[in-house]
Amino acid sequence: MTPTPAGASPTEALTAFVDQRLAWSDPDADGLEHTTVEVPRDYADPGGERLTLAVSRRRATDPGRRRGILLSVNGGPGGDGGLGTRLPLVLSPGVAAVHDLIGLDPRGTGGSTRLHSEVSVPRAPFDSRPPDSLFDQLAEDMRERERGCARGGGDLREHITTRNTARDMDLIRAVLGEATLSFVGYAYGTYVGAVYGSMFPDHLDRSVLDSCVNPDWTWREQFVTQAEAVYRNVELWAAWTAARHGTFGLGDTPEAVLGAVEDSADAIARDHPEGVRMRTLFDGAVGTRATDRSQWDSLAGLVGELLATTADADHDRTRRLIAGEGTWRPQDAEGDLRIGVLEAITLETPWPTDLEVYAEDVRHHRARHPYGFGVLRAQPWVGAFRSFVSREAPTVIERRGYPVGLVVQADGDPFDRVEGGETMAARLGHRLVLVTDSGEHELYGFVGNGPLDALVERYLVEGVLPAADVELPSTVARPDVPADDRAVAA
């Protein structure tokens, strides 16, 4: 790309970016071409430093019906390890027929210019129900994490923002010579899409927002309410299990079933040599399996087995039952560095600086919603110790002139609560497609829900919206375990 002439105006400087010529690779085995696009690090100073974006393209398979480009952005924030450029492979064949599918590793992630943070190793033990005595260390761990972000990211951090990602998307559109783009966004990508439409309404065509961030919540609210979202699924599982007391023997009311869970958790924490760690893994299993309807019977069986093994002090069997459970989403790391985009993006909205706010939230969720790892989201975050000031205020989400789109949401999403999808749909006037009895997160193209995929495809290909909001059942079935004769099905 030709350097921007010294003294060029901002408009001239951006024109130089629009005029850049892209060198596309030959298609790979999946039919994806790859290139890089240069963008300004700071759009207020387009003649300054530049960043590089990794971009992919899968050309429309039916060129005679080609509508334009469709760009997709996945969750995180943080790019999910570079999945962005592979995201076109998720979208359905019908959509791929009429759109050039564009994948993007947003700035800071994957194959694009990366925002790094120094790795800081927490000193507080991993505990799903942290006692008050651990709170000071939890806070200090986050203070050190923020220091690591500042050391690793430097002044690039303040340029890794949702608004700049939206600007990058619009620059990619312009470089490709397209008047508009269509968009599919997942999780954090729903917020990216809503911000893009608010900033560039004349350039947005069709849009699908799947598993929505709540446009009315701060990132703090988004985090801390995950514990409640997980617990809603646990309550549904407890009611289902209580209706099958004859099979599982955990109690014939939801309260009795949850009491059995707590008896298991208490016994593990009290008596097992690795008590806190094993109890934490167990709490994680309760939240994860309750969210996945297909695992409801295995979760009930696990609780029953743990009640027996803890009563017999069979610590080895307890360990074998629990040890394979997951712990926490891994961080993207390379040597002593990792990707620091999550921390940068989540500091776009305010965070409390009074640590007692976090302590109270931890106590609340520890007592009421301990399953999964939602309590960890209530703990202090780097935002309590932030070391830079955002250059711009968050975007006011609105729809001014671009077409009505779709919002897709599961009613039991444990990460982005159902209220996020409902609020986003109402705010933008989009049709809401609610997948019921579902703990799924990121649905279209990922979970194999045929009716959902067909509905979204018809909209993206033909422009046909449902006449009103739609409810579709999940394709993840509850286990085929009959309820007790006297029970009312949960």
Buried (B, 14 or more C-beta within 10 A) or exposed (E): EEEBEEEBEEEEBBBBBEEBEBEEEEEEEEBBBBBBBBBBBBBEEBBEEBBBBBBBBBBBBEEEEBBBBBBBBBBBBBBBBBBBBBBBBBBBEBBBBBBBBBBBBBBBBBBBBBBBBBBBEEEBEBBBBBEEEBBEBBBBBBBBBBBBBBBBBEEBBBBBBBBBBBBBBBBBBBBBEBEBBBBBBBBBBBBBBBBBBBBBBEBBBBBBBBBBBBBEBBBBEBBBBBBBBBBBBBBBBBBBBBBBBEBBBBBBEBEBBBBBBEBBBEBBBEBBEBBBBBBBBBBBBBBBBBBBBEBBBEBBBBBBBBBEBBEEEBBEBBBEBBEEBEEEEEEBEEEEBBBBBBBBBBBBBEBBEEBEBBBEBBBBBBEEBBBBBBBBBBBBBBBBBBBBEBEEEBBEBBBEEBBEBBBBBBBBBBBBBBBBBBBBBEBBEBBBBBBEBBBBBBBBBBBEBEEBBEBBBBBBBEEEBEEEEBEBEBBBEBBEBEBBEEBEEB
